[in-house]
Amino acid sequence: QVQLVESGGGFVQAGGSLRLSCAASGSISRFNVMGWYRQAPGKQRELVAQIIRGGSTNYADSVKGRFTISRDNAKNTVYLQMNSLKPEDTAVYYCNGVNLSDYWGQGTQVTVSS
């Protein structure tokens, strides 16, 4: 029933920044956890960052200190600020929300060139 739509991906050079957005069709407060995942060609989908209902966050070791997940409840949107991007960050990034079931966005491509 809930729809998640990612945006903000693109093509950037190493060291650059992007901000991804995940817009929900309804209140994001219905989700216990929201997160960003990514999948590179030939690799499994991996968790990048999570934000939990109370506001605490978790990050993959590979992105700590560079990426920040945040939310704006008034806009029903979750963000992923990505700084100091590296070529190994290249992947399709997916938004995820969990309550009684899983909801996924369609993904947005991030490509980082050296």
Helices and strands as residue ranges (DSSP letters): E 4-7, E 10-13, E 18-24, G 28-30, E 33-39, E 46-52, E 57-59, E 67-72, G 73-75, E 77-82, G 87-89, E 91-98, E 102-104, E 108-113
